[in-house]
Amino acid sequence: MSGERILIVKDERIGPYEIESRLKHIGYEIAEICNNGLDALKFFGKSSADLVLMGVKLQGELSGIETAQKIMHVHHKPVLYCTGCNDETMINKARQTGAHGYMIHPVDDQQLKVNIEMALGRHHLESLKHYTNVHLPYNQIVSHKKIAFWEGDEMNLVNPNDIIFVDVESGQVNFYLKCKVHSLRGNLKCWQEKLEKYGFFRCHKNYMINLEKVEKILQNIDMTYSVKMQERPELIQVARKKATLLKEQLEI
């Protein structure tokens, strides 16, 4: 992610312009710098931001924790605390707000970027979950779900319909797309129920295939079957007891 707008609500112990300069350096846009919680709430009445970098010790009547709660509950924006306060009581209070992280200044650019990306990624997934569970009928829920794969400090969100097939090897589940393979630790059983709703079929103990991506069914010399998938060179084994069921699924 890059170019997201960040609202800074400055902590009494941190110079806001130092943070502003560093955020710009690592690719973010500054939406505004607010001196207190009331100004931050007024900001959302006239504009918006992708994330709030919130101090704990603020000027004015509202504390950082009170301001964070109002922003999250009313405006549904992710809040990441950035403060010089390392008091354990304050940290516990901040954690109870459900904010997306707590950074104790000073932090380097890499820590700052990773924490922001984690917060944005978590908020995105929470928004998808809320949107699909509350607002969409079932057929649209399926089309909006995503699977998250981490690569370093970057989260890739993949539409399950773009996955061609899945296999498992040595405790690692591999998800094959047209030009890429993503991997997660786990087993195929835990993914079977999740993927079946997207039209996946478990054709073998080690494989699940996207039925929409099947290109050919090939009969082998030993009278078993293999499947050739669209946009991938691999041949996928079909267990003997699954062959008839696969044909039924494909209405052959």
C-alpha positions as CSV (number, residue, x, y, z in Angstrom):
1,M,0.0,0.0,0.0
2,S,1.1,3.6,-0.6
3,G,-0.3,7.1,-0.8
4,E,-2.9,6.6,2.0
5,R,-4.0,9.7,3.8
6,I,-3.0,9.8,7.5
7,L,-4.4,12.1,10.1
8,I,-1.9,13.0,12.9
9,V,-3.3,13.8,16.3
10,K,-0.2,15.0,18.0
11,D,1.0,13.7,21.3
12,E,2.4,16.2,23.8
13,R,5.7,14.3,23.9
14,I,6.3,14.0,20.2
15,G,7.0,16.7,17.6
16,P,4.3,16.3,14.9
17,Y,6.5,17.7,12.1
18,E,9.1,15.0,12.7
19,I,6.4,12.4,12.2
20,E,5.0,14.3,9.2
21,S,8.4,14.3,7.5
22,R,9.0,10.6,8.0
23,L,5.5,9.6,6.9
24,K,6.0,11.6,3.6
25,H,9.4,10.0,3.2
26,I,7.9,6.4,3.3
27,G,5.1,7.2,0.9
28,Y,2.1,8.5,2.8
29,E,0.0,11.7,2.5
30,I,-0.7,13.9,5.5
31,A,-4.4,14.6,5.7
32,E,-4.0,17.1,8.5
33,I,-2.3,17.6,11.8
34,C,-4.6,18.2,14.8
35,N,-3.6,19.7,18.1
36,N,-6.3,18.1,20.2
37,G,-9.1,15.5,20.1
38,L,-11.9,17.9,19.4
39,D,-10.1,19.2,16.2
40,A,-9.7,15.6,15.1
41,L,-13.4,14.9,15.4
42,K,-14.2,18.2,13.6
43,F,-11.8,17.1,10.8
44,F,-14.0,14.0,10.1
45,G,-17.0,16.3,9.7
46,K,-15.4,17.9,6.7
47,S,-12.9,15.4,5.3
48,S,-11.5,11.9,5.7
49,A,-8.4,9.9,6.2
50,D,-7.4,6.3,5.8
51,L,-5.7,6.0,9.2
52,V,-5.3,8.1,12.4
53,L,-1.9,8.3,14.1
54,M,-3.1,9.1,17.6
55,G,-1.2,10.5,20.5
56,V,-2.2,9.5,24.1
57,K,-1.4,12.7,25.9
58,L,-3.3,15.4,24.1
59,Q,-4.1,19.0,24.8
60,G,-7.7,19.9,25.6
61,E,-10.5,18.1,27.2
62,L,-10.5,14.8,25.3
63,S,-7.7,12.3,25.9
64,G,-6.2,10.3,23.0
65,I,-8.1,7.2,24.2
66,E,-11.5,9.0,24.3
67,T,-10.8,10.5,20.9
68,A,-9.8,7.1,19.4
69,Q,-13.0,5.5,20.7
70,K,-15.2,8.1,19.1
71,I,-13.3,8.0,15.7
72,M,-13.5,4.2,15.6
73,H,-17.1,3.9,16.7
74,V,-18.6,6.8,14.7
75,H,-16.3,7.1,11.7
76,H,-15.0,3.5,11.5
77,K,-11.4,4.5,10.8
78,P,-8.4,2.6,12.0
79,V,-6.4,4.1,14.9
80,L,-2.8,3.5,15.6
81,Y,-1.4,5.0,18.8
82,C,2.0,6.7,18.5
83,T,3.2,8.2,21.8
84,G,6.1,8.7,24.1
85,C,4.0,7.2,26.9
86,N,5.1,3.8,28.0
87,D,3.0,3.6,31.2
88,E,1.6,0.1,31.6
89,T,-1.8,1.4,32.9
90,M,-2.2,3.6,29.8
91,I,-1.1,0.8,27.5
92,N,-3.8,-1.4,29.0
93,K,-6.4,1.3,28.6
94,A,-5.4,1.8,25.0
95,R,-5.6,-1.9,24.2
96,Q,-9.1,-2.1,25.5
97,T,-10.3,0.4,22.9
98,G,-9.7,-2.1,20.1
99,A,-7.2,0.2,18.3
100,H,-4.9,-1.2,15.6
101,G,-1.6,-0.9,17.4
102,Y,0.5,1.0,20.0
103,M,3.9,2.3,19.1
104,I,6.2,3.8,21.7
105,H,8.3,6.6,20.3
106,P,11.0,6.7,19.1
107,V,10.4,4.2,16.2
108,D,12.4,3.9,13.0
109,D,10.9,4.3,9.5
110,Q,10.7,0.5,9.0
111,Q,8.8,0.0,12.3
112,L,6.5,2.9,11.4
113,K,5.7,1.6,8.0
114,V,5.2,-2.0,9.1
115,N,2.8,-0.9,11.9
116,I,0.8,1.3,9.5
117,E,0.5,-1.4,6.9
118,M,-0.5,-4.0,9.5
119,A,-3.2,-1.6,10.8
120,L,-4.5,-0.8,7.3
121,G,-4.5,-4.5,6.4
122,R,-6.4,-5.5,9.5
123,H,-8.9,-2.8,9.0
124,H,-9.5,-3.8,5.4
125,L,-10.2,-7.4,6.4
126,E,-12.5,-6.3,9.2
127,S,-14.4,-4.0,6.8
128,L,-14.8,-6.9,4.3
129,K,-16.1,-9.2,7.1
130,H,-18.6,-6.6,8.3
131,Y,-19.7,-5.7,4.9
132,T,-20.2,-9.3,3.7
133,N,-21.9,-10.4,7.0
134,V,-24.3,-7.5,7.3
135,H,-25.0,-6.0,3.9
136,L,-24.7,-8.6,1.1
137,P,-26.8,-11.6,0.0
138,Y,-25.1,-15.0,-0.1
139,N,-24.2,-14.9,-3.8
140,Q,-22.5,-11.6,-3.4
141,I,-20.7,-12.6,-0.1
142,V,-18.8,-15.2,-2.1
143,S,-17.6,-12.7,-4.7
144,H,-16.3,-10.2,-2.1
145,K,-14.4,-12.6,0.2
146,K,-10.6,-12.4,0.1
147,I,-7.7,-14.6,1.3
148,A,-4.8,-12.7,2.8
149,F,-1.2,-13.8,2.1
150,W,1.7,-12.0,3.8
151,E,5.0,-11.4,1.9
152,G,7.4,-9.7,4.2
153,D,5.5,-6.6,5.4
154,E,3.0,-6.6,2.5
155,M,-0.4,-8.2,2.6
156,N,-1.8,-9.6,-0.7
157,L,-5.5,-10.1,-0.9
158,V,-6.6,-12.7,-3.4
159,N,-10.1,-13.4,-4.8
160,P,-10.7,-17.2,-4.3
161,N,-12.2,-17.3,-7.8
162,D,-8.7,-16.5,-9.2
163,I,-7.2,-19.6,-7.6
164,I,-6.9,-22.4,-10.1
165,F,-6.0,-25.2,-7.8
166,V,-4.6,-25.9,-4.3
167,D,-2.2,-28.6,-3.1
168,V,-0.6,-29.6,0.1
169,E,3.0,-30.7,0.8
170,S,4.9,-31.1,4.0
171,G,2.4,-29.1,6.1
172,Q,2.2,-26.3,3.6
173,V,-0.9,-25.4,1.6
174,N,-0.1,-23.9,-1.9
175,F,-2.5,-21.8,-3.8
176,Y,-1.9,-21.7,-7.5
177,L,-2.9,-18.6,-9.6
178,K,-2.1,-17.9,-13.2
179,C,1.4,-16.6,-12.7
180,K,2.0,-17.0,-9.0
181,V,1.9,-19.4,-6.1
182,H,1.0,-18.3,-2.5
183,S,1.6,-20.6,0.5
184,L,0.3,-20.9,4.0
185,R,1.1,-23.3,6.8
186,G,-1.8,-25.8,7.4
187,N,-3.6,-28.7,6.0
188,L,-6.1,-29.2,3.2
189,K,-8.9,-30.3,5.4
190,C,-9.1,-26.9,7.1
191,W,-9.5,-25.2,3.7
192,Q,-11.9,-27.7,2.2
193,E,-15.1,-26.3,3.7
194,K,-14.0,-22.7,3.0
195,L,-13.2,-23.3,-0.6
196,E,-16.1,-25.6,-1.5
197,K,-18.5,-22.6,-1.4
198,Y,-16.5,-21.1,-4.3
199,G,-16.9,-24.1,-6.5
200,F,-13.7,-26.1,-5.5
201,F,-13.7,-29.8,-5.5
202,R,-11.4,-32.1,-3.6
203,C,-10.4,-34.6,-6.2
204,H,-7.5,-36.2,-4.3
205,K,-6.2,-36.2,-0.7
206,N,-3.5,-33.7,-1.8
207,Y,-5.5,-31.6,-4.3
208,M,-8.5,-29.3,-4.6
209,I,-9.4,-27.8,-8.0
210,N,-11.5,-24.9,-9.1
211,L,-14.2,-26.5,-11.2
212,E,-14.6,-23.4,-13.3
213,K,-10.9,-23.7,-14.3
214,V,-11.0,-27.3,-15.5
215,E,-9.8,-27.5,-19.2
216,K,-9.5,-31.2,-19.8
217,I,-10.0,-34.6,-18.1
218,L,-7.4,-37.1,-19.2
219,Q,-7.5,-40.9,-18.9
220,N,-4.2,-42.4,-17.9
221,I,-2.8,-45.8,-19.0
222,D,-3.7,-47.4,-15.7
223,M,-7.4,-46.2,-16.2
224,T,-7.1,-43.4,-13.6
225,Y,-7.7,-39.8,-14.4
226,S,-5.8,-36.6,-14.4
227,V,-7.1,-33.0,-14.8
228,K,-5.5,-30.3,-16.9
229,M,-6.4,-26.8,-15.5
230,Q,-6.6,-23.6,-17.5
231,E,-3.5,-21.3,-17.4
232,R,-1.4,-23.9,-15.6
233,P,0.9,-26.6,-17.0
234,E,0.5,-29.1,-14.1
235,L,-1.6,-32.3,-14.4
236,I,-3.7,-32.9,-11.3
237,Q,-4.3,-36.4,-10.1
238,V,-7.9,-37.6,-9.5
239,A,-8.4,-40.3,-6.9
240,R,-10.2,-43.4,-8.3
241,K,-13.1,-43.0,-6.0
242,K,-13.5,-39.3,-6.9
243,A,-13.6,-39.7,-10.7
244,T,-17.3,-40.4,-11.0
245,L,-18.2,-37.6,-8.6
246,L,-16.0,-35.2,-10.5
247,K,-17.8,-36.0,-13.7
248,E,-21.1,-35.4,-12.0
249,Q,-19.9,-32.1,-10.7
250,L,-18.9,-31.1,-14.2
251,E,-22.2,-32.6,-15.6
252,I,-20.4,-34.8,-18.0
